[in-house]
Amino acid sequence: METAYRMVEWTWTEWRGRYDIVERSEFVDRPYQRYPRSFILPPSIEFSLSEDIAGNLLIVTPEIQFVPDNYETIIHTVNLFLEIFRECEVFSGELKSIRRPGIRQLNWEILPPGRYPWDRLQEHVLEVIHDAPEGNRVLIEDRLETINLYEPEFHVVGKVGFRGYVVFGYPEKRLYVFENACTGNATYVFGENWETLSKLTKTQILDENLQLARLIHRKGWHASIRELLG
């Protein structure tokens, strides 16, 4: 077994004299035992809607070259189709019978420009927070609100492959902070190439270590954000 840590909110009551009672709280790391884990980067397969020359609608994937290095991806893709749609058909050659759609990658929804106080930003990221387990929402809100205190010039909410992410843009500092709504994850910081990197899959970003910084969600996270953005 190995020791891992989970950040939780700890609340306690302080007695200051006979009648003066104060309730306090802070975020602490709670250790727990677990079996050792090896993180396996997830595959990323995007579907698109197309049609054949007869006008029949089709769900298709990007073209995958039939070479040994792609065998696992091909098997995963076929299994994904069978699990979701109960059928799968493999095409080869030039696919002349299928009209390939023009695909525009849209991983982000850019919010209207301007500095947002937390109560206003919260309205836009409510869906991101809502997807998290109820017990983790106070931690997620605290992280998002902490980053927002440093007045980013713009905010971006993740879609498609980056669902669950909120981006805080600091062009003057040349820093762009990616915060994930999942607890036990990490905050990622990118430079001015953040838009280009956001068109990659999360697997590619993690595998090639393309971030400027990675701040684990542990005690000391607030100090790291203050040092980075303060």
Backbone hydrogen bonds, N-H to C=O, Kabsch-Sander energy under -0.5 kcal/mol:
donor,donor_aa,acceptor,acceptor_aa,energy
2,E,34,R,-3.0
4,A,2,E,-0.6
4,A,32,Y,-2.9
6,R,30,R,-2.0
8,V,28,V,-2.7
10,W,8,V,-0.6
10,W,26,E,-3.3
11,T,9,E,-0.5
12,W,24,R,-2.7
14,E,22,V,-3.6
16,R,14,E,-0.7
16,R,20,D,-3.5
17,G,15,W,-0.7
20,D,16,R,-0.5
21,I,19,Y,-0.9
22,V,14,E,-2.8
24,R,12,W,-3.0
24,R,22,V,-0.5
26,E,10,W,-2.0
28,V,8,V,-2.6
30,R,6,R,-3.0
30,R,28,V,-0.6
32,Y,4,A,-2.3
34,R,2,E,-2.1
39,F,37,R,-0.5
40,I,38,S,-0.5
41,L,39,F,-0.6
48,S,60,V,-2.3
50,S,58,L,-3.0
51,E,99,R,-0.9
52,D,56,N,-1.9
53,I,97,S,-1.7
55,G,52,D,-2.1
58,L,50,S,-2.9
60,V,48,S,-2.6
60,V,58,L,-0.6
65,Q,63,E,-0.5
67,V,65,Q,-1.8
70,N,67,V,-2.1
71,Y,68,P,-1.5
74,I,70,N,-2.6
75,I,71,Y,-2.5
76,H,72,E,-2.5
77,T,73,T,-2.5
78,V,74,I,-2.6
79,N,75,I,-2.5
80,L,76,H,-2.1
81,F,77,T,-2.2
82,L,78,V,-2.4
83,E,79,N,-2.3
84,I,80,L,-2.2
85,F,81,F,-3.1
86,R,81,F,-0.9
86,R,82,L,-0.7
87,E,81,F,-0.7
95,L,92,S,-0.7
98,I,95,L,-1.8
99,R,51,E,-2.9
100,R,98,I,-0.8
103,I,101,P,-0.7
104,R,102,G,-0.5
105,Q,103,I,-0.6
109,E,157,V,-2.6
110,I,108,W,-0.6
111,L,155,H,-2.0
114,G,153,E,-1.2
120,R,117,P,-0.9
121,L,117,P,-2.4
122,Q,118,W,-2.9
123,E,119,D,-0.6
123,E,120,R,-0.6
124,H,120,R,-0.7
124,H,121,L,-1.0
125,V,121,L,-1.6
126,L,122,Q,-0.6
129,I,125,V,-2.2
130,H,126,L,-2.8
131,D,127,E,-1.3
132,A,129,I,-1.4
136,N,133,P,-1.7
137,R,133,P,-0.7
137,R,134,E,-0.9
140,I,136,N,-2.1
141,E,137,R,-3.0
142,D,138,V,-1.7
143,R,139,L,-2.0
144,L,140,I,-2.5
145,E,141,E,-2.7
146,T,142,D,-2.3
147,I,143,R,-2.3
148,N,144,L,-2.0
149,L,145,E,-1.1
149,L,146,T,-0.6
150,Y,147,I,-1.4
151,E,148,N,-1.6
153,E,169,G,-2.4
154,F,169,G,-0.9
156,V,167,V,-2.0
157,V,109,E,-2.5
158,G,165,Y,-3.2
159,K,107,N,-3.3
162,F,159,K,-2.8
163,R,160,V,-1.4
164,G,158,G,-0.5
165,Y,162,F,-1.8
166,V,179,E,-2.2
167,V,156,V,-3.5
168,F,177,V,-2.5
169,G,154,F,-2.6
169,G,167,V,-0.5
170,Y,175,L,-2.5
173,K,170,Y,-0.8
174,R,170,Y,-0.9
175,L,170,Y,-1.9
176,Y,190,F,-2.0
177,V,168,F,-2.4
178,F,176,Y,-0.5
178,F,188,Y,-3.9
179,E,166,V,-2.7
179,E,177,V,-0.7
181,A,164,G,-2.2
183,T,181,A,-0.5
185,N,182,C,-0.9
187,T,215,L,-3.0
188,Y,178,F,-2.4
189,V,213,A,-2.3
190,F,176,Y,-2.6
194,W,191,G,-1.3
197,L,193,N,-2.4
198,S,194,W,-2.0
199,K,195,E,-0.5
199,K,196,T,-1.1
200,L,197,L,-1.6
205,I,201,T,-2.0
206,L,202,K,-2.6
207,D,203,T,-2.7
208,E,204,Q,-2.0
209,N,205,I,-0.5
209,N,206,L,-0.6
210,L,205,I,-1.8
212,L,189,V,-3.1
213,A,189,V,-1.4
215,L,187,T,-3.1
216,I,214,R,-0.7
217,H,185,N,-1.8
218,R,216,I,-2.2
221,W,218,R,-2.0
224,S,220,G,-1.9
225,I,221,W,-2.3
226,R,222,H,-2.3
227,E,223,A,-2.3
228,L,224,S,-2.0
229,L,225,I,-2.9
230,G,226,R,-2.1
